Amino acid sequence: MEEKVIYAILSSKALVSEVGYLPAKQGIYACFLNSQKDLGKFGKNGDVIYVGLAEKNLNCRDIKNHLTSGRTGSSSFRRSLGAILKVELGLTAVKRDLNGSKPRADKYKFIDEGEERLTQWMNKNLKFGYWVNEPSLPKFELRSLEAKVILAMNPKLDLDRRTRSQNPLASQLDALRAICREEVKIKFK
């Protein structure tokens, strides 16, 4: 089954800037580096860098969360990518909820200008592909299928607790994300 999912993801792959509306259905998706971009050890041109699951709705999860400015606090993918590109894009981490009393350093986002730079970078340098869960698999089967797809595609930004042990870059990615979390803690002491 994971071969079918991977085939659909690869067949639907398009530049992020060209992704408009996605089906309002469950699915599995992946992000790839465009052929002109290189993230060093985290991916070279054409590599898959992230695989995820939209448990409810591909359009809401991906278009309105991962691919939209201001949504980094609720997107592990954006937090990871932003941590890698922090210096290159001049990103400053802040807590997700600026009105809250506790700094949720683990759910950081970037200042508005940085969020825009990250989204522009994604639009220019990433491709996106997806598979729609039709006919619908039960949630536990869908999550199991996602883990199999992650293991098969080996995305460099994988921090999923079920599969991260297979990602040799997980601890290095954690270290970059820790820099952003520390930045939030220092600003809101």
N, C-alpha and C positions, 0 to 999 in steps of 0.2 A: 504494500500500500504506500510506503514512503516513497517508492520510485515514482508512483503516479503523482504524488504531491510535489516532489522535486521537479518533475517534468512540467507540471502546471506553473510552478513558480518561475522556472526558466523561460517558459513560453510567453508568460505575461510580462516579462521584465521590460521596464521603460524608465527613462529618466524621471527622477522625482519631480522635476519641474513640469513634466507632462502628465503626471498622475492627477486626474481630476476627482471624479467620484468613484468610490469603490462600492461593491455590493454591501448592503446592510445585512450581512450574514456572517456567521462564524467562519473562521479560516486560519490558515497558517501563511505567514509572509516572510520575506527575506529582503535584506538590503545588501547591495553590492557596490563596490567601488567602481566608478566609471573608468574607462580604459586609460584616461589621462592622469589619474590620481594615484598617489602612493602614500600610505600611512606608515611606512617603514615596517617594523615587525608586526604591526596590527593589520596589515593588508597591502597588497600590491594591486595594480590595475586588474580589474575584473573579479577580484576575490569577493566571496560572500563574507560580510563582516557581522551580520546579525540575523537571527531567526527568531520569530516570535509567534504568539498565538493571540488571536482576537476571539475571546470566548463568547462575545455577544455580537460584535458588529465591526467588520473590517473598516468601514468608513469612519466610524467614531474613533476606534483604537489607533488607526494609522494616520489618516488625513488630519484628524482633529487633535491628535495627541503627539505622535512621534514627529510629524512633518510640519508642525505649526509653531511659530514663535510664541514664547511665553509658557510653554507646556513642559519645560524640562523637569520641573519638580515632580511630575507624574509620569515621566518617561525614563526608564533605566537606559534605554538606547541613547537618548539625547545626553544624559548625564555622562555616559561613558565616552561618547564621541566628543563632547565638549571638554572632558578632562584630557583627552589626547590632543585636542586642538587648542587648549587653553592659551598657550604662549603664542602660537601662530596667529590666532584670531583676537588676542588681547581680551580674553574673557575674564570677568570678575564674578566669582560665586557669591550668591546671597541666599538667605533662607527663602523657602518657597512661599511661606505665608508671612508677609511683612507686618501684619497686624497681630500675629500671635505672640504670646509672651515667651514661649520656649523656641529657641532656634532648632528647627528640624534639620540639622546639618546633613543628615543622611538623604534628605529629599531636597537638596539644593537646586537652584536654578541660576541663571545668569542675569546681570542687569539687562534692561530692555534692549539697549544697543547691541549687547553681546548676543542676546537671543536672536536678534535680526541677522547678525553676521553668521551665526551658526546655521540658521535656516537658509540663508543665501548660499552658504558653502554646500549644504546638503542638496539644494536644488540644482547646483551646478555639477556636483561631483559624485552623486549617488544614483543608483538605479534601484528600482523596487519591483518585486514580483510577488504574486500571491496565488493561493489555492482556496477555493470556496468549499466549505464542508457541506456538500450535497451528494447524496442524501445525508441528512444529519446523523453524525455519530454521537453517542452519548458523551458527556463531558469527560469522564475518566478515560475513554478510548481516544478522544481528541487530544488530551494532555499526553497520553502515552505516545501517540503518533508524533506530536510535536517533539518530544524527547528523541525519538528515533531520527527525525529529520535533522535536528540539531547535531546529533552524533554523525550522521551521514554527510552533512554539508560542512561541518567543522568551522563555524563562524568564529572569528578572532575576538569578538566582543562578548562571547558567551559567559555569563555569570549565573546562569540558571543553576540553582542548588542541586538539581538532579543530574546535571551533565558537566558542571564546571570542572570536576576532577579530570576531565579529558582535555581541558584547555590549558596548555602549558603557559599561556600568557595571562591567566586569571589573576595571579598575585601581582603581576606588574600593572595590570589594569586597576586592581584594587588600590595600589599605591598612588596612582594618578588621581583616582577619585578621592582618596584620603586627603590629598593636597587641597582639593576644593572644599571638602568638609571642614578642614582646619581653618580655611579662609573664612568660612561662615562663622565658626566658633569665635575667632578672634574679633570679628566685626561686631558681634552681638554679646560680648561679655558684659 
